[in-house]
Amino acid sequence: MTETLNFLDPKVLASLHNLELRARVVVEGFLSGLHKSPHRGFSVEFNDYRHYQRGDDMRHVDWKLYARSEKFYIKQYEDETNVRCVIVLDTSASMSYTSGGMSKLDYGITLASSLAYFVMRQRDAVGLITFDDKIRDYIPPKCRQPHLMRILRTLAQVEVGEKTNAVKPLSDLASSLTKKSMVVLITDMLDDEKRVINTLQNLRGMGNDVIAFQIMDDAELNFPFNEASEFIDMENNESYITSPAAIHKSYMENLNEFLAFCKKQCQSSGVDYCLLNTAEPLDEALSAYMTKRGRSF
Amino acid sequence: MVFLTPLFLIGLLAALLPVAIHLIRKEKPPKMMFSTIRFLKKTSKKLILFQQIQQLLLLALRAAVIALLVIAFARPLIDQTVARLLDADPQSVVILLDNSMSMRYGATFDDAKAAAIEILDDLSPGDEAALVLFSNSAETVRELTTDVNTLRSFVEGMGESGYGTTRYMPNLRLADQLLESSRFENRAVYMISDFQTEGLEGSDDDWKLAPGVAFMGIDVGSEESTNLVLTDVRSPERLLEDAAEQQILVRVRSSGSVHVSQGEVTLAIDGNLVDRVPVDLIDQSEQVVNLSAVFDTEGTHVGEVTLNGDSFAVDNKFYFTVDVSPKIRVLVVNGEASDDWFDDEGHWFGLAVSSAAESPFVLELVESAGLSVASLRQSDVAVLLNVGDLSDSQAAAVTSYVESGGSLLIAPGDRVDADRFNQQLGSISPANLEFQGSTGSDDYLVIADFDRRHPILRPLEANWSVRFQGHWTITPNAEADVLMQFDNTEPALVERSVGEGKVILFASTMDLEWNNLPLQGLFLPFVHETLRHLVQPPIKQRAYQIGDSFSIALNEQPNAVEAQGPRGDPLEFLDDSYVVNAATPGLIRATVDGVPQNYAVNIIPEESRFAKTAVSNIYDMIINPDTEPFQSREVRTAQLIEELERPQRIWWWILSLVVLLLLTETVVANRTYR
């Protein structure tokens, strides 16, 4: 029995080293599972002409130009995007954790690149901010095709940072946004979550759409360890010796309390919250984005 | 709690294995990079403490499982039950502890004491025990008592063994008698000894222990022994001054199981070494050694024979005493002197007194006229041979002489007048003369009977073939003893003590006129023994053996009598007759009114024979056929334990507990994380 290949499976994606290809696989794979939307277009700003080709929608024929030149020209429009999406990616040290498959950072990069590809495919402007305890890369939102490649290159060159401080980049972003935008935060939230969520609430309060993707490794979510070990914090190098199985219950309680807090605080302030397990496909993340984007195909 | 297979308890060390593993595996845990430890650090301290307690509980459970398994294999038993059942069968035991001289060999006696203590320790509360220290007699007896601690203290406090000889049967009889008063059915005799064959001497083969009395012999003797022993020493007891060099004969024997071939014998007189002779036993088991000594001064001399060459010194000494006395002065009053020696009354007597090579007598021969108070004073004994013409003053002097302690021998003949004799000497004479009797030339009287126990006649146990053709018919004094009779039942020899003196009357002559006594071989010893008896007091025995009791030689009314043992310790007299017990070899030095006396006490050489007899031999001799075979306490305990273990089955409960603990361990282990 042949097993159906799921292109959204992180394991499959991890084997794709080309980030653009990975993003395309994600998005196209995701979209291929959807029904075609009756919506007829979303670009309204005229950009160029081209010759009519068979199969083109006759509604886009410029009849006035046909009257003058007796040739069929198809109007091409540059979509006037009314969505500016800024992807804010956490590259702190904790994001580099992996229990075997993709690290959270890889997963976040894949998600970011997929979102960027997806946004660009929607003709929306997309920008990128990477940060740890400070902003490492900033690419303002644009909707041109070369811009996507820049974002992907930046994502491909992301390096693992140090401590996390999401408040500052988000605050800076808030102050720099002149239009209503969509802010997509990709992080593990292993920071001062109260301040982070407060900042997100501020962004939301400014009229922006905010989506928070909290990426957690499967080992973080289930804590499957048994052997006594010395756990070393990847951000501050503190260590803690314990018997994981012994404190499993306690860990899970503390973790769930943390996740519940993040979810509750986000939801109560209108921030879309989506918890992602690096062991699971990216469908949920894209679905969440689409839901927020409010468009269908 | 007792264990039937206690060796398994060594396995308890295995209970340390979980602890050891716990300590060994307490290495540094592996490091693991993790995104954050914030959720770990929030873990409750109580939870951590609980986990630690769980780990310790797990450790304890595992150690307990191993320990209980080991204990189960050791087959535990509640000993209170054993003790109760053993106590329910109380016993009476008599411990016969050999205290003879042979037990002094090596550490034999210490081993015997240890064995006795072990027996006492094995007794249960309520058991009763008796203790008898024995050799040839029961020296110390502690009768049946439940106060075992007192017996144990007594045994622990005992010093060294005694010097007596071993005799088993009398003491086994004593033990049997002690057990007659036992309150319990379970009775036993423990004999702790080196089991010398010598100890069976004089055993009564028919005697048995009472039915039901068990016997247990504990042999503590050495399998191998080396010993030289002085089996016999011959030495003179009494000598006269100017005696020649004396020979001391010593018999030396190797009596141990391992032959000793060489040694040396030394002789010391009055503490001075006088002779030394090597002993060669290479080709013989026994040798007679001749030692020489001269006793040339008057008084009592102490001799000590010492044997060297072995490790058992107790039987290597022999003590003896020699009394050296001055010669006896004999005043012979010849009542019928004659130029012809054949008819001379004193000739034959003089020959008998002075003819010996070293005569112990100094003879002064006088006629009746020469008898005076002065001559009597210079004599130890006076002899009246057919003296019939004493004046009254001479008779009075003789009477006074006798009454003041002098001795007198009277041999009346035909010159004696009966009435005159009876008148002059009747107060001191053992008999009155009646008349002279004659049998004629064809007939004669012989000696029909004599007192064989009398000092004079005891050594003359022979056929008296003397023929008497003439004699005096006498009437013995009431205070006199008839020592010899003619075959016509008339007294021939009578003795009487007068004051401090003694008088003997021979109812015939000392020449050939009335009898042929002077021609008999008995004549000389008869004369010598008679004179010695009259002059010297009876020889007081000076040499004794261990175990003897004897009285100190006393004056009639002694004022001060003291005695010291061989070690210089004052001896206590057993009664008013100053009897002492010879318990230690050596010299007992006594003083009676300031006059010293020495008594030699020697060991009994038979005790030095270390040949052993098997305990089973004695068992077979004395055990009653109705007695059940003896079971030691260990065997009885083992049987009881076996019987008790069957219903108890503690090991079964322990194994059940182990299973339970294992289940608990499984549960706890699943809840406990490393």
Chai-1 contact restraints between the chains, C-beta under 6 A:
chainA,res_idxA,chainB,res_idxB,connection_type,confidence,min_distance_angstrom,max_distance_angstrom,comment,restraint_id
A,S94,B,S35,contact,1.0,0.0,6.0,A-B,restraint_1
A,S94,B,T36,contact,1.0,0.0,6.0,A-B,restraint_2
A,Y97,B,S35,contact,1.0,0.0,6.0,A-B,restraint_3
A,L190,B,S35,contact,1.0,0.0,6.0,A-B,restraint_4
A,L190,B,T36,contact,1.0,0.0,6.0,A-B,restraint_5
A,E220,B,S35,contact,1.0,0.0,6.0,A-B,restraint_6
A,A228,B,P29,contact,1.0,0.0,6.0,A-B,restraint_7
A,A228,B,R674,contact,1.0,0.0,6.0,A-B,restraint_8
A,S229,B,P29,contact,1.0,0.0,6.0,A-B,restraint_9
A,S229,B,P30,contact,1.0,0.0,6.0,A-B,restraint_10
A,S229,B,M32,contact,1.0,0.0,6.0,A-B,restraint_11
A,E230,B,P29,contact,1.0,0.0,6.0,A-B,restraint_12
A,E230,B,K31,contact,1.0,0.0,6.0,A-B,restraint_13
A,F231,B,M32,contact,1.0,0.0,6.0,A-B,restraint_14
A,F231,B,F34,contact,1.0,0.0,6.0,A-B,restraint_15
A,F231,B,I37,contact,1.0,0.0,6.0,A-B,restraint_16
A,F231,B,L40,contact,1.0,0.0,6.0,A-B,restraint_17
A,I232,B,K31,contact,1.0,0.0,6.0,A-B,restraint_18
A,I232,B,M33,contact,1.0,0.0,6.0,A-B,restraint_19
A,D233,B,T36,contact,1.0,0.0,6.0,A-B,restraint_20
A,D233,B,I37,contact,1.0,0.0,6.0,A-B,restraint_21
A,M234,B,M33,contact,1.0,0.0,6.0,A-B,restraint_22
A,M234,B,S35,contact,1.0,0.0,6.0,A-B,restraint_23
A,Y240,B,I37,contact,1.0,0.0,6.0,A-B,restraint_24
A,Y240,B,L40,contact,1.0,0.0,6.0,A-B,restraint_25
A,Y240,B,K41,contact,1.0,0.0,6.0,A-B,restraint_26
A,I241,B,P29,contact,1.0,0.0,6.0,A-B,restraint_27
A,T242,B,L40,contact,1.0,0.0,6.0,A-B,restraint_28
A,S243,B,Y673,contact,1.0,0.0,6.0,A-B,restraint_29
A,S243,B,R674,contact,1.0,0.0,6.0,A-B,restraint_30
A,A245,B,Y673,contact,1.0,0.0,6.0,A-B,restraint_31
A,A246,B,Q51,contact,1.0,0.0,6.0,A-B,restraint_32
A,A246,B,Y673,contact,1.0,0.0,6.0,A-B,restraint_33
A,I247,B,T43,contact,1.0,0.0,6.0,A-B,restraint_34
A,S250,B,T43,contact,1.0,0.0,6.0,A-B,restraint_35
A,S250,B,L47,contact,1.0,0.0,6.0,A-B,restraint_36
A,Y251,B,F39,contact,1.0,0.0,6.0,A-B,restraint_37
A,N254,B,F39,contact,1.0,0.0,6.0,A-B,restraint_38
A,N254,B,K42,contact,1.0,0.0,6.0,A-B,restraint_39
A,L255,B,F39,contact,1.0,0.0,6.0,A-B,restraint_40
